[in-house]
Amino acid sequence: MTTYDDVLEEAGKFGRCQKRIFALLCVSSLPFAGVYVGIVFQGFTPDHWCRDSEVMEWRQTCDWSLAESRRLTAPLINSSGVPQRSSCEQYEVDWNSTMFTCDPEELDFSKTPTTACKAGWEYDYEGRKSVVTEFDLVCSKGWLVDMYQATVNAGFLVGSITIGYLADRFGRKITFLISNVLNGIAGILVAIAPDYVSLLVFRTLYGFGVKGGWMAAYVLITELVGVEFRRTVGILYQMFFSVGLLLLTLLAYFITDWRWLQVVITIPYILMLSYYWFIPESPRWLLSQNKKSRAVKITEDIAKENKMSLSKNMESLTNDDTDSSTGTFLDLIRTPNMRKHTFILSYNWFTSAVVYQGLVMRLGIMGGNIYVDFLLSGLVEFPAAFLILLTIERIGRRLPFAAGNIAAGASCFIAACIPDSMFWLKTAVACVGRLGITMTFEMVIFVNTELYPTFVRNLGVSFCSALCDVGGIVAPFLLYRLAVIWLELPLIIFGSLAFVGGGLVLLLPETRGVPLPDTIDDVEFPHRMKEAAGQKKEQSANLLPDRPILIDSEPEIV
């Protein structure tokens, strides 16, 4: 019987057609970056203090600066031993009984009682208009900024499972296009949301379509290329997310209103509806649905664009990925090794999301130049993909996977101990943490696929990756609420999570050079699978014609 991988040997494993489709689908990773971590700019919290209408009137009359009017409004407090003006309290002053003078130095309210803000807040906008400044999400309402990010991750959680099912049921292409319709509608609704409650609802819908569509595109491109190219295109596809981070920095620098930035992030999803005419359905999926004639037609088109010709018997084409049985969740935890793999992989999905999003969002509260910091942290993600490609086939999966976690954890601990006066050193160490956790994020997905047997592989990846979205929901609460107690406390938590993750990874088996498991017995008794693979390799070697053995020379190219 002819398998689809056999046909790709002739049609082209990664020819001109697949490269064109790959380039088109990589576009979907660009706006995904804006949705995933756009809160850094859209939820930016500038310096703020209580609004006092009387002070605002006298500021215009006396031509006071913002700093002078703030001194007359906000009392001094000690924050971590450093005196600064309060953001959430104001002097309780009766201006009618106060002897007024335009010289603010003559007005001393240090012994005046204070109260919580009564008439909203004033903001030192620094050129940005964000969700925070529009809806006053500060002080007692500060946790609502966390909800802004948590709701999109809740959408990711439900959407990735739902759209993943739809992609298996109705096809990768149509699901990808439908998700883009939803993304376009929900993205525009976010931009025009009249109030905060509707904003959260629309953000949830937005998240529902975005990640599911991104995953459908990921599956589609990996199913169109030869086996040996799947890992490379998968990692490069994820690397375009990092390209999206750089573009987000540029867009945010010039587009300072969060609503217009949201519109620009959404436009690519609308434009990608044109892909209906430029990308095909997955032939592998069509074969799994017994739609052989369409699969053959698409494969012939791929071969034609690749300038290749087919000689395989297409009538005997079968789907080599079709499973003969269906697994259940109990299969993931019933036996010892399966249970261990499920726990460790789920934990690492969770940790990757918490630490990655936490480090990115932390840039918005550090007080430096948010654009420079975000750009630098995005640039350090690119070496992660190249390090993975250079190491996974040479030293295996487990050590780079664990090293990424440990590097991220160590960087978090070290950055927490560096004083704020050494800002650039602190930033550089944090960037190393971003590099490490990016490696972890990009490796966990394909290590996940290599550790589960065929009949529960999709279920295993779906279940474990769901913990990624749970981590995304938790991350903003960990960061913003703990930073109120101590700015460096989130780094301590992130470092601890990453260190534990790295240690757990070392308990996983190495999968380099090991065939993908087909049954639970292959997972529980991996030595049997290795022995079988060795015997098969030995039998194949015995079938080769005799040839001279080269000693102390360059290896012979077969």
C-alpha positions as CSV (number, residue, x, y, z in Angstrom):
1,M,0.0,0.0,0.0
2,T,1.2,3.5,-0.8
3,T,1.3,6.0,2.1
4,Y,1.1,9.7,1.7
5,D,4.7,10.1,2.8
6,D,5.6,7.8,-0.1
7,V,3.8,10.1,-2.5
8,L,5.5,13.2,-1.0
9,E,8.8,11.7,-2.0
10,E,7.8,12.4,-5.6
11,A,5.5,15.4,-5.2
12,G,8.1,17.2,-3.1
13,K,8.5,17.2,0.7
14,F,9.1,20.9,1.0
15,G,9.0,22.3,-2.5
16,R,7.9,25.6,-3.9
17,C,4.2,24.9,-3.1
18,Q,4.7,24.1,0.5
19,K,7.1,27.0,1.0
20,R,4.4,29.4,-0.4
21,I,1.8,28.0,1.9
22,F,4.2,28.1,4.8
23,A,4.9,31.7,4.2
24,L,1.2,32.6,4.0
25,L,0.3,30.7,7.2
26,C,3.2,32.2,9.1
27,V,1.3,35.5,8.8
28,S,-1.2,34.2,11.3
29,S,1.6,34.2,14.0
30,L,2.2,37.9,13.6
31,P,-1.1,39.3,15.0
32,F,-1.3,36.5,17.5
33,A,1.6,38.1,19.3
34,G,-0.4,41.3,19.7
35,V,-3.4,39.4,21.1
36,Y,-1.2,37.3,23.5
37,V,0.9,40.1,25.1
38,G,-0.7,43.3,23.7
39,I,-1.7,44.1,27.3
40,V,1.8,45.5,27.8
41,F,0.7,48.5,25.6
42,Q,-3.1,48.3,25.7
43,G,-3.2,47.9,29.5
44,F,-0.3,50.3,30.2
45,T,-0.7,51.9,33.6
46,P,0.9,55.4,33.7
47,D,1.8,57.4,36.8
48,H,-1.5,58.5,38.3
49,W,-3.0,60.3,41.3
50,C,-6.4,61.4,42.7
51,R,-8.3,64.1,40.7
52,D,-9.3,67.1,42.7
53,S,-11.5,69.5,40.8
54,E,-10.6,72.5,43.0
55,V,-6.9,71.9,42.4
56,M,-7.4,71.5,38.7
57,E,-9.2,74.9,38.6
58,W,-6.4,76.6,40.6
59,R,-3.8,74.9,38.4
60,Q,-5.2,76.7,35.3
61,T,-5.5,79.9,37.2
62,C,-2.0,79.8,38.7
63,D,-0.4,78.0,35.8
64,W,0.9,75.2,38.0
65,S,2.7,72.2,36.5
66,L,1.3,68.6,37.0
67,A,4.0,68.0,39.6
68,E,3.0,71.0,41.6
69,S,-0.7,70.2,41.5
70,R,0.0,66.6,42.4
71,R,2.0,67.8,45.5
72,L,-1.1,69.6,46.7
73,T,-3.3,66.6,46.0
74,A,-1.5,63.4,46.9
75,P,0.1,62.8,50.3
76,L,3.6,61.3,50.7
77,I,3.8,57.6,51.6
78,N,6.7,55.2,52.1
79,S,6.9,52.5,49.5
80,S,9.7,50.0,50.1
81,G,11.4,52.6,52.2
82,V,11.3,55.2,49.4
83,P,9.0,58.2,49.9
84,Q,6.7,58.9,47.0
85,R,3.3,60.5,46.3
86,S,0.3,58.3,46.8
87,S,-1.7,57.1,43.8
88,C,-4.8,56.1,45.7
89,E,-5.3,58.7,48.4
90,Q,-5.7,62.5,48.5
91,Y,-5.6,65.3,51.0
92,E,-9.0,66.1,52.5
93,V,-8.9,69.9,52.1
94,D,-11.7,72.4,52.4
95,W,-10.5,74.9,49.8
96,N,-13.2,77.4,50.9
97,S,-11.6,77.8,54.3
98,T,-8.0,77.6,53.1
99,M,-6.0,80.8,52.7
100,F,-5.1,80.6,49.0
101,T,-1.9,81.6,47.3
102,C,-0.6,80.8,43.9
103,D,2.8,79.9,45.4
104,P,2.5,76.1,46.1
105,E,5.5,76.2,48.4
106,E,3.5,78.3,50.9
107,L,0.8,75.6,51.1
108,D,1.6,72.8,53.5
109,F,-0.9,69.9,53.8
110,S,1.5,67.4,55.5
111,K,-0.7,67.3,58.6
112,T,-4.0,67.3,56.8
113,P,-6.1,64.2,57.0
114,T,-6.3,62.0,53.9
115,T,-9.1,60.1,52.2
116,A,-9.5,57.7,49.2
117,C,-9.9,59.2,45.8
118,K,-13.4,60.7,45.3
119,A,-13.5,62.1,41.8
120,G,-11.4,59.7,39.8
121,W,-7.8,60.1,38.8
122,E,-5.4,62.2,36.7
123,Y,-2.8,60.5,34.6
124,D,0.7,61.4,33.3
125,Y,-0.2,59.8,30.0
126,E,3.3,59.7,28.6
127,G,1.7,59.7,25.1
128,R,-0.4,56.6,25.6
129,K,-4.1,56.1,26.0
130,S,-4.8,52.7,27.4
131,V,-7.7,50.6,28.8
132,V,-6.5,51.6,32.2
133,T,-6.7,55.4,31.6
134,E,-10.1,55.1,29.9
135,F,-11.9,53.0,32.5
136,D,-9.9,54.1,35.6
137,L,-8.6,50.6,36.3
138,V,-6.3,51.6,39.2
139,C,-6.2,51.2,43.0
140,S,-9.1,49.2,44.1
141,K,-10.0,48.5,40.5
142,G,-6.5,47.4,39.6
143,W,-7.5,43.7,39.5
144,L,-9.7,44.4,36.5
145,V,-6.5,44.8,34.4
146,D,-5.8,41.2,35.3
147,M,-9.2,40.3,34.1
148,Y,-8.5,41.9,30.7
149,Q,-5.7,39.4,30.2
150,A,-7.4,36.5,32.0
151,T,-10.5,36.6,29.7
152,V,-8.5,36.3,26.5
153,N,-6.7,33.3,28.0
154,A,-10.1,31.8,29.0
155,G,-11.1,32.2,25.4
156,F,-7.8,30.4,24.4
157,L,-8.7,27.5,26.7
158,V,-12.2,26.9,25.4
159,G,-11.4,27.8,21.8
160,S,-8.3,25.7,21.3
161,I,-10.3,22.6,22.4
162,T,-13.4,23.5,20.4
163,I,-11.7,24.6,17.2
164,G,-9.3,21.6,17.5
165,Y,-12.3,19.3,17.5
166,L,-13.9,21.2,14.5
167,A,-10.6,21.0,12.6
168,D,-10.6,17.2,13.0
169,R,-14.3,17.0,12.1
170,F,-14.7,19.5,9.2
171,G,-11.2,20.1,8.0
172,R,-8.1,22.4,8.7
173,K,-8.7,24.9,6.0
174,I,-12.4,25.7,6.6
175,T,-11.8,25.8,10.4
176,F,-8.9,28.2,9.9
177,L,-11.0,30.5,7.7
178,I,-14.0,30.4,10.1
179,S,-11.8,31.3,13.0
180,N,-10.5,34.3,11.1
181,V,-14.1,35.5,10.5
182,L,-14.7,35.3,14.2
183,N,-11.4,37.0,14.9
184,G,-12.2,39.9,12.6
185,I,-15.6,40.4,14.1
186,A,-14.6,40.0,17.7
187,G,-11.4,42.1,17.2
188,I,-13.4,45.1,15.9
189,L,-16.0,44.7,18.7
190,V,-13.1,44.9,21.2
191,A,-12.0,48.2,19.6
192,I,-15.4,49.8,19.9
193,A,-16.5,48.3,23.2
194,P,-18.6,51.0,25.0
195,D,-18.0,49.8,28.5
196,Y,-15.6,47.5,30.5
197,V,-18.1,44.6,30.9
198,S,-18.7,44.3,27.1
199,L,-14.9,44.7,26.6
200,L,-14.3,41.5,28.7
201,V,-17.0,39.6,26.8
202,F,-15.6,40.6,23.4
203,R,-12.0,39.8,24.6
204,T,-13.2,36.3,25.5
205,L,-14.7,35.8,22.1
206,Y,-11.5,37.1,20.5
207,G,-9.4,34.6,22.4
208,F,-11.8,31.8,21.4
209,G,-11.0,32.2,17.8
210,V,-7.4,33.4,17.7
211,K,-5.5,30.5,19.3
212,G,-7.7,27.8,17.7
213,G,-7.1,29.2,14.3
214,W,-3.4,29.5,15.0
215,M,-3.2,25.8,15.9
216,A,-5.2,24.8,12.9
217,A,-2.7,26.6,10.7
218,Y,0.1,24.9,12.6
219,V,-1.4,21.4,12.0
220,L,-2.1,22.2,8.3
221,I,1.4,23.2,7.4
222,T,3.0,20.2,9.3
223,E,0.7,17.8,7.4
224,L,1.7,19.2,4.0
225,V,5.4,18.6,4.3
226,G,7.6,15.5,4.6
227,V,8.2,14.0,8.0
228,E,11.8,15.3,8.3
229,F,10.6,18.9,7.7
230,R,7.7,18.9,10.3
231,R,9.8,19.8,13.3
232,T,11.7,22.6,11.4
233,V,8.5,24.2,10.0
234,G,6.9,23.9,13.4
235,I,9.7,25.8,15.2
236,L,10.0,28.4,12.4
237,Y,6.2,28.9,12.5
238,Q,6.5,29.6,16.2
239,M,9.4,31.9,15.6
240,F,7.2,34.2,13.5
241,F,5.4,34.9,16.8
242,S,8.7,36.6,17.9
243,V,8.6,38.6,14.6
244,G,5.1,39.7,15.6
245,L,6.5,41.0,18.9
246,L,8.9,43.3,17.1
247,L,6.1,44.6,14.8
248,L,3.9,45.1,17.9
249,T,6.6,47.4,19.4
250,L,6.8,49.4,16.2
251,L,3.0,49.7,15.9
252,A,2.6,50.7,19.6
253,Y,5.2,53.4,19.3
254,F,3.3,55.2,16.5
255,I,-0.3,54.2,17.5
256,T,-0.8,55.5,21.1
257,D,-4.5,54.9,21.4
258,W,-5.3,51.3,22.4
259,R,-8.5,51.2,20.3
260,W,-6.7,52.0,17.1
261,L,-3.9,49.6,18.0
262,Q,-6.6,46.9,18.4
263,V,-8.0,47.7,14.9
264,V,-4.5,47.4,13.3
265,I,-3.9,44.0,15.1
266,T,-7.3,42.8,13.8
267,I,-6.8,43.8,10.1
268,P,-4.6,40.8,9.2
269,Y,-7.3,38.3,10.3
270,I,-9.7,40.0,7.9
271,L,-7.1,39.9,5.1
272,M,-6.4,36.2,5.7
273,L,-9.9,35.4,4.5
274,S,-8.5,35.7,1.0
275,Y,-6.5,32.5,1.8
276,Y,-9.6,30.6,0.6
277,W,-8.1,30.8,-2.9
278,F,-4.4,30.3,-1.9
279,I,-4.2,27.4,0.5
280,P,-5.5,23.8,0.1
281,E,-7.1,21.5,2.5
282,S,-4.8,18.9,4.1
283,P,-4.6,15.8,1.9
284,R,-3.9,13.7,5.0
285,W,-7.1,14.9,6.7
286,L,-9.0,14.2,3.5
287,L,-7.7,10.6,3.4
288,S,-8.7,10.2,7.0
289,Q,-12.3,11.1,5.9
290,N,-12.2,8.7,2.9
291,K,-12.2,11.7,0.5
292,K,-9.5,10.2,-1.7
293,S,-10.4,11.9,-5.0
294,R,-9.9,15.4,-3.4
295,A,-6.7,14.3,-1.7
296,V,-5.3,13.0,-5.0
297,K,-6.3,16.2,-6.9
298,I,-4.6,18.5,-4.3
299,T,-1.5,16.3,-4.3
300,E,-1.3,16.5,-8.1
301,D,-1.6,20.3,-7.8
302,I,1.3,20.3,-5.2
303,A,3.4,18.2,-7.5
304,K,2.7,20.4,-10.5
305,E,3.6,23.6,-8.6
306,N,6.8,21.9,-7.4
307,K,7.5,20.9,-11.0
308,M,7.5,17.2,-10.1
309,S,5.8,14.2,-11.6
310,L,4.0,11.4,-9.8
311,S,4.4,7.7,-10.7
312,K,3.0,6.1,-7.5
313,N,-0.2,4.2,-7.7
314,M,-2.6,6.9,-6.3
315,E,-5.5,4.5,-6.2
316,S,-3.8,2.5,-3.4
317,L,-3.1,5.6,-1.4
318,T,-3.8,5.2,2.3
319,N,-3.5,7.4,5.4
320,D,-0.6,6.3,7.5
321,D,-1.7,8.5,10.4
322,T,-5.2,7.0,10.8
323,D,-5.7,5.5,14.3
324,S,-7.5,2.2,14.7
325,S,-8.7,3.0,18.2
326,T,-9.8,5.9,20.2
327,G,-8.3,6.8,23.6
328,T,-9.8,8.4,26.6
329,F,-8.5,10.6,29.4
330,L,-8.1,7.6,31.7
331,D,-5.5,6.3,29.3
332,L,-3.3,9.3,30.1
333,I,-3.2,8.5,33.9
334,R,-4.0,4.8,34.2
335,T,-0.4,3.5,34.0
336,P,2.7,4.7,35.9
337,N,4.8,6.1,33.0
338,M,1.8,7.6,31.2
339,R,0.7,9.2,34.5
340,K,4.3,10.6,35.0
341,H,4.4,12.0,31.5
342,T,1.0,13.7,31.8
343,F,1.9,15.3,35.1
344,I,5.3,16.6,34.0
345,L,4.1,17.9,30.6
346,S,1.0,19.5,32.1
347,Y,3.2,21.3,34.7
348,N,5.6,22.5,32.1
349,W,2.8,23.8,29.8
350,F,1.5,25.7,32.9
351,T,4.9,27.0,33.9
352,S,5.8,28.1,30.4
353,A,2.7,30.3,30.2
354,V,3.0,31.8,33.6
355,V,6.7,32.6,33.3
356,Y,6.6,33.8,29.7
357,Q,3.6,36.0,30.1
358,G,4.7,37.2,33.5
359,L,8.1,38.3,32.2
360,V,6.6,40.1,29.2
361,M,3.9,41.9,31.2
362,R,6.4,42.9,33.8
363,L,8.0,45.2,31.3
364,G,4.9,47.5,31.7
365,I,5.5,48.0,35.4
366,M,9.3,48.3,35.6
367,G,9.4,52.0,34.9
368,G,11.9,52.0,32.0
369,N,11.4,52.8,28.4
370,I,8.7,50.3,27.6
371,Y,9.4,50.4,23.8
372,V,13.1,49.7,24.1
373,D,12.6,47.1,26.8
374,F,10.0,45.3,24.8
375,L,12.0,45.4,21.6
376,L,15.1,44.0,23.3
377,S,13.2,41.2,25.0
378,G,11.6,40.3,21.7
379,L,15.0,40.1,19.9
380,V,16.4,37.6,22.4
381,E,13.7,35.1,21.4
382,F,15.2,34.5,18.0
383,P,18.3,32.6,19.2
384,A,15.9,30.2,21.0
385,A,14.7,28.7,17.8
386,F,18.2,28.3,16.4
387,L,19.5,26.8,19.7
388,I,16.7,24.2,19.5
389,L,17.4,23.3,15.9
390,L,21.2,23.0,16.6
391,T,20.8,20.9,19.7
392,I,17.8,18.5,19.5
393,E,19.3,16.2,16.9
394,R,22.8,16.3,18.4
395,I,22.3,16.1,22.2
396,G,18.7,15.2,22.4
397,R,15.5,16.8,23.7
398,R,15.7,16.4,27.4
399,L,18.8,18.5,28.2
400,P,17.9,21.6,26.1
401,F,14.4,21.4,27.5
402,A,15.6,21.3,31.1
403,A,18.3,23.9,30.4
404,G,15.7,26.4,29.1
405,N,13.7,26.0,32.4
406,I,16.8,26.3,34.6
407,A,18.2,29.3,32.7
408,A,14.8,31.0,33.1
409,G,14.6,30.2,36.8
410,A,18.2,31.3,37.5
411,S,17.7,34.6,35.6
412,C,14.5,35.4,37.6
413,F,16.3,34.8,40.9
414,I,19.4,36.9,39.9
415,A,17.3,39.7,38.4
416,A,15.3,40.0,41.7
417,C,18.6,40.5,43.6
418,I,20.0,43.2,41.3
419,P,19.3,46.7,42.6
420,D,17.2,49.1,40.4
421,S,20.2,51.4,40.0
422,M,21.8,48.7,37.8
423,F,18.9,48.8,35.4
424,W,20.7,47.7,32.3
425,L,22.2,44.7,34.0
426,K,18.8,43.8,35.4
427,T,17.3,44.0,31.9
428,A,20.0,41.9,30.4
429,V,19.5,39.1,33.0
430,A,15.8,39.2,32.4
431,C,16.4,38.9,28.7
432,V,18.3,35.7,29.3
433,G,15.2,34.5,31.2
434,R,13.1,35.3,28.2
435,L,15.4,33.2,26.0
436,G,15.3,30.3,28.3
437,I,11.5,30.2,28.7
438,T,11.0,30.7,25.0
439,M,13.1,27.6,24.4
440,T,10.9,25.7,26.9
441,F,7.7,27.0,25.3
442,E,8.8,25.9,21.8
443,M,10.1,22.5,22.9
444,V,7.2,21.4,25.1
445,I,4.9,21.0,22.1
446,F,6.9,18.5,20.1
447,V,8.2,16.7,23.2
448,N,4.5,16.3,24.1
449,T,3.8,14.6,20.7
450,E,6.8,12.2,21.0
451,L,5.9,10.8,24.5
452,Y,2.3,9.6,23.8
453,P,1.2,6.6,21.8
454,T,-0.5,7.2,18.5
455,F,-4.1,6.5,19.6
456,V,-4.0,9.2,22.4
457,R,-1.4,11.6,20.9
458,N,-3.9,14.3,19.9
459,L,-5.8,13.9,23.2
460,G,-2.6,14.1,25.2
461,V,-1.4,17.2,23.5
462,S,-4.9,18.9,23.8
463,F,-5.2,18.0,27.5
464,C,-1.6,19.0,28.5
465,S,-1.7,22.2,26.5
466,A,-4.9,23.3,28.2
467,L,-2.8,23.9,31.3
468,C,-1.0,26.6,29.2
469,D,-4.2,28.6,29.1
470,V,-4.8,28.0,32.8
471,G,-1.3,29.4,33.3
472,G,-2.2,32.4,31.2
473,I,-5.3,33.1,33.3
474,V,-3.2,32.9,36.5
475,A,-0.2,34.9,35.2
476,P,-1.6,38.5,35.4
477,F,-2.9,38.0,38.9
478,L,0.4,36.6,40.1
479,L,2.3,39.5,38.5
480,Y,0.2,42.6,39.3
481,R,-1.1,41.6,42.7
482,L,2.2,40.3,44.1
483,A,4.1,43.3,42.6
484,V,2.0,45.5,44.9
485,I,3.5,43.8,47.9
486,W,7.1,43.8,46.5
487,L,8.0,44.5,42.9
488,E,10.5,41.5,42.8
489,L,8.2,39.0,44.4
490,P,6.7,37.7,41.1
491,L,10.3,37.0,39.9
492,I,10.8,34.8,42.9
493,I,7.6,32.9,42.2
494,F,8.5,32.6,38.4
495,G,12.0,31.4,39.2
496,S,10.7,28.7,41.6
497,L,8.2,27.4,39.1
498,A,10.8,27.2,36.3
499,F,13.4,25.4,38.5
500,V,10.9,22.8,39.5
501,G,9.9,22.4,35.8
502,G,13.5,21.9,34.8
503,G,14.0,19.2,37.4
504,L,10.9,17.4,36.4
505,V,12.0,17.3,32.7
506,L,15.1,15.3,33.7
507,L,12.7,12.6,34.8
508,L,11.3,12.2,31.3
509,P,12.9,9.7,28.9
510,E,15.1,10.8,26.0
511,T,13.2,10.6,22.7
512,R,16.0,11.4,20.2
513,G,16.3,8.5,17.7
514,V,13.4,6.6,19.4
515,P,10.4,5.6,17.2
516,L,7.1,7.2,18.2
517,P,5.2,4.9,20.5
518,D,2.1,3.2,19.1
519,T,0.8,1.6,22.2
520,I,0.8,2.2,26.0
521,D,3.1,-0.9,26.3
522,D,5.6,1.0,24.2
523,V,5.5,3.8,26.8
524,E,5.6,1.5,29.9
525,F,8.3,-0.8,28.5
526,P,10.4,1.5,26.3
527,H,13.3,-1.0,26.2
528,R,11.2,-3.4,24.2
529,M,10.6,-0.7,21.6
530,K,14.3,0.1,21.5
531,E,15.2,-3.5,21.0
532,A,12.7,-3.9,18.2
533,A,14.0,-0.8,16.5
534,G,17.6,-2.2,16.8
535,Q,16.6,-5.5,15.4
536,K,14.8,-3.8,12.5
537,K,17.9,-1.7,11.8
538,E,20.1,-4.8,11.9
539,Q,17.9,-6.6,9.5
540,S,17.9,-3.6,7.1
541,A,21.7,-3.5,7.3
542,N,21.9,-7.2,6.4
543,L,19.9,-6.5,3.2
544,L,22.5,-4.0,2.0
545,P,25.0,-5.2,-0.6
546,D,28.6,-5.9,0.6
547,R,30.9,-3.0,0.5
548,P,34.3,-2.1,1.9
549,I,34.6,-0.8,5.4
550,L,36.5,2.5,5.7
551,I,38.8,2.8,8.6
552,D,40.2,6.1,10.0
553,S,38.8,8.0,7.0
554,E,35.9,10.2,6.2
555,P,32.5,8.4,6.5
556,E,31.2,7.0,3.2
557,I,28.1,8.8,1.8
558,V,25.4,6.4,0.9
